[in-house]
Amino acid sequence: MPDVIIIGAGVVGTSIAYHLAKRGCREVIVLEKDYIGSGSTEKCPGGIRQQFSTETNIALSMESVKFFEHFEEETGHPADFRQHGYLMLATSEDELATFRWNAHLQRKLGVEVYLLSPPEIQELVPGINTEDVPGATFCPTDGYADPYSVVSGFAYAAKKLGVKIHEETEVTGIELIHNNVKGVLTAKGRFEAPVIVNAAGAHARIVGSMAGLDIPIHPSRRHVFITEPLLNSPGRFESLKRRNLPMVVDFHNGFWFRREGSCLLFGMRNPDEPEGFSTSVDWQFLSGALAEAACHRLPFFTDVGIMRGQAGLHADTPDYMAILGETPEAYGFYLACGFSGHGFMHSPAVGRLMADLILGQDLLLDISSLAPDRFQRQLRPTESAFI
Ligand SMILES: Cc1cc2nc3c(=O)[nH]c(=O)nc-3n(C[C@H](O)[C@H](O)[C@H](O)COP(=O)(O)OP(=O)(O)OC[C@H]3O[C@@H](n4cnc5c(N)ncnc54)[C@H](O)[C@@H]3O)c2cc1C
């Protein structure tokens, strides 16, 4: 009988499996309904930032950045982590005041972060429109990594340590005896273990309902588009020639872009998007609100061709903070879900924390603000720097 069953082989489930196995818990199985990394992980552009508003999220990012910096030494596989920085643009004095406050907290915790003026922003990203931007924050150790490399790196390293990953094995039920988890049901048979981890991403609420829980996770569609190659069309976007172009985020509407080879990757949240599981591409959104935001920030965008688009799901919680820990209602049932838009970047620290929590070891960080029962509390921290 395995010691631990993990539901979901995304970047979170595979990181937990790797960290458990590394600590000597090798009877671990991961059950995945499709294939490794096929959920939100595969759709994510891989952004990694330490610029958050809550101490917990900043600390999760800082620990994860340390891990990403040594990912290949740790797992034997490259993560392609590029620390080109994150530039967060404010479009009002109020927003800038919030950024100042966040930067103060980030610095207090040890993050290197700077406030930039409009001329400094233009120096970093030539061609960007700053007419409505009073300032920005920039953290040079933020950046992005390749999600496919990271999830497969965790998965291969976990397998090497004895973890078994079963793909095309959907969990359809969870068995409980006297509020203790006993096992799971799948189309390929029953699996038993005293510990079950729900790492099912945007589907974690459905998996939670199999154990009688109502986990407040709201799936919300997010898009990523990629432009035609721009590097060889002189004068269109000079800053593409800088290999270290940062990830740029227009904070008020969530429009973001970063370099991908000689193209730009970009996206934006859609405030009118209803909750749901659709991952089809909304091309009208591209040609409407998104085109408007993109052409405003990057005026050369008016005549740029788009090669491809894809959509995936954020797993939003009411406070945009993850849910980590054992549930009080079902003993042995652990949640590692609700990552909103930051599960990829937090996956290394979350894997370690979940492994230590399950094995009863001391925790690296205080994660009480992420406890599954926190939603009953009146006052709790809320992440305001979500994208
Ligand atoms: C467009 C977009 C942009 C994003 N940008 C960023 C970013 O820049 N930085 C960042 O950190 N995060 C970003 N995110 C969020 C990030 O992708 C997620 O937080 C992260 O991938 C979550 O990983 P996960 O392992 O929890 O979930 P997933 O990758 O979704 O993995 C969950 C797995 O569980 C499986 N599963 C579900 N139900 C069952 C079941 N019943 N039985 C078995 N298996 C099941 C699914 O098939 C899936 O493979 C973005 C997301 C999107 C969509």
The ligand as an SDF file (V2000), in Angstrom:
LIG
                    3D

 53 58  0  0  0  0  0  0  0  0999 V2000
   -2.7980   31.7030  -19.0540 C   0  0  0  0  0  0  0  0  0  0  0  0
   -2.2280   31.4300  -17.6960 C   0  0  0  0  0  0  0  0  0  0  0  0
   -1.1770   32.1930  -17.2310 C   0  0  0  0  0  0  0  0  0  0  0  0
   -0.5860   31.8990  -16.0070 C   0  0  0  0  0  0  0  0  0  0  0  0
    0.5230   32.5990  -15.6360 N   0  0  0  0  0  0  0  0  0  0  0  0
    1.1990   32.2090  -14.5370 C   0  0  0  0  0  0  0  0  0  0  0  0
    2.4740   32.7610  -14.2410 C   0  0  0  0  0  0  0  0  0  0  0  0
    3.0170   33.5760  -14.9940 O   0  0  0  0  0  0  0  0  0  0  0  0
    3.1070   32.3400  -13.1200 N   0  0  0  0  0  0  0  0  0  0  0  0
    2.5430   31.4260  -12.2610 C   0  0  0  0  0  0  0  0  0  0  0  0
    3.1370   31.1100  -11.2340 O   0  0  0  0  0  0  0  0  0  0  0  0
    1.3390   30.8820  -12.5310 N   0  0  0  0  0  0  0  0  0  0  0  0
    0.6720   31.2350  -13.6510 C   0  0  0  0  0  0  0  0  0  0  0  0
   -0.5230   30.6570  -13.9500 N   0  0  0  0  0  0  0  0  0  0  0  0
   -1.1200   29.7440  -12.9840 C   0  0  0  0  0  0  0  0  0  0  0  0
   -0.4140   28.3980  -13.0360 C   0  0  0  0  0  0  0  0  0  0  0  0
   -0.4690   27.8720  -14.3370 O   0  0  0  0  0  0  0  0  0  0  0  0
   -1.0860   27.4520  -12.0620 C   0  0  0  0  0  0  0  0  0  0  0  0
   -1.2220   28.0760  -10.7970 O   0  0  0  0  0  0  0  0  0  0  0  0
   -0.2830   26.1770  -11.8830 C   0  0  0  0  0  0  0  0  0  0  0  0
    0.0150   25.5780  -13.1220 O   0  0  0  0  0  0  0  0  0  0  0  0
   -1.0830   25.2350  -11.0090 C   0  0  0  0  0  0  0  0  0  0  0  0
   -0.4620   23.9670  -11.0070 O   0  0  0  0  0  0  0  0  0  0  0  0
   -1.2800   22.7450  -10.4560 P   0  0  0  0  0  0  0  0  0  0  0  0
   -0.3560   21.5880  -10.4900 O   0  0  0  0  0  0  0  0  0  0  0  0
   -1.9160   23.1260   -9.1680 O   0  0  0  0  0  0  0  0  0  0  0  0
   -2.4960   22.5860  -11.4800 O   0  0  0  0  0  0  0  0  0  0  0  0
   -2.5450   21.9020  -12.9080 P   0  0  0  0  0  0  0  0  0  0  0  0
   -1.3570   22.1620  -13.7310 O   0  0  0  0  0  0  0  0  0  0  0  0
   -3.8760   22.2650  -13.4900 O   0  0  0  0  0  0  0  0  0  0  0  0
   -2.5140   20.3620  -12.5550 O   0  0  0  0  0  0  0  0  0  0  0  0
   -3.6300   19.7150  -11.9600 C   0  0  0  0  0  0  0  0  0  0  0  0
   -3.7370   18.3480  -12.6120 C   0  0  0  0  0  0  0  0  0  0  0  0
   -4.7680   17.6180  -11.9740 O   0  0  0  0  0  0  0  0  0  0  0  0
   -5.3670   16.7980  -12.9290 C   0  0  0  0  0  0  0  0  0  0  0  0
   -6.6810   16.3720  -12.4490 N   0  0  0  0  0  0  0  0  0  0  0  0
   -7.7790   17.1570  -12.2600 C   0  0  0  0  0  0  0  0  0  0  0  0
   -8.7900   16.3980  -11.8110 N   0  0  0  0  0  0  0  0  0  0  0  0
   -8.3280   15.1300  -11.6860 C   0  0  0  0  0  0  0  0  0  0  0  0
   -8.9090   13.9150  -11.2880 C   0  0  0  0  0  0  0  0  0  0  0  0
  -10.1820   13.8300  -10.9040 N   0  0  0  0  0  0  0  0  0  0  0  0
   -8.1430   12.7790  -11.2950 N   0  0  0  0  0  0  0  0  0  0  0  0
   -6.8310   12.8370  -11.6670 C   0  0  0  0  0  0  0  0  0  0  0  0
   -6.2400   13.9830  -12.1010 N   0  0  0  0  0  0  0  0  0  0  0  0
   -6.9810   15.1190  -12.0870 C   0  0  0  0  0  0  0  0  0  0  0  0
   -5.4270   17.6730  -14.1710 C   0  0  0  0  0  0  0  0  0  0  0  0
   -5.5440   16.9240  -15.3570 O   0  0  0  0  0  0  0  0  0  0  0  0
   -4.1070   18.4310  -14.0820 C   0  0  0  0  0  0  0  0  0  0  0  0
   -3.0770   17.8520  -14.8700 O   0  0  0  0  0  0  0  0  0  0  0  0
   -1.1240   30.8950  -15.1860 C   0  0  0  0  0  0  0  0  0  0  0  0
   -2.2170   30.1460  -15.6270 C   0  0  0  0  0  0  0  0  0  0  0  0
   -2.7550   30.3970  -16.8740 C   0  0  0  0  0  0  0  0  0  0  0  0
   -3.8950   29.5470  -17.3550 C   0  0  0  0  0  0  0  0  0  0  0  0
  1  2  1  0
  2  3  1  0
  2 52  2  0
  3  4  2  0
  4  5  1  0
  4 50  1  0
  5  6  2  0
  6  7  1  0
  6 13  1  0
  7  8  2  0
  7  9  1  0
  9 10  1  0
 10 11  2  0
 10 12  1  0
 12 13  2  0
 13 14  1  0
 14 15  1  0
 14 50  1  0
 15 16  1  0
 16 17  1  0
 16 18  1  0
 18 19  1  0
 18 20  1  0
 20 21  1  0
 20 22  1  0
 22 23  1  0
 23 24  1  0
 24 25  2  0
 24 26  1  0
 24 27  1  0
 27 28  1  0
 28 29  2  0
 28 30  1  0
 28 31  1  0
 31 32  1  0
 32 33  1  0
 33 34  1  0
 33 48  1  0
 34 35  1  0
 35 36  1  0
 35 46  1  0
 36 37  1  0
 36 45  1  0
 37 38  2  0
 38 39  1  0
 39 40  1  0
 39 45  2  0
 40 41  1  0
 40 42  2  0
 42 43  1  0
 43 44  2  0
 44 45  1  0
 46 47  1  0
 46 48  1  0
 48 49  1  0
 50 51  2  0
 51 52  1  0
 52 53  1  0
M  END
$$$$
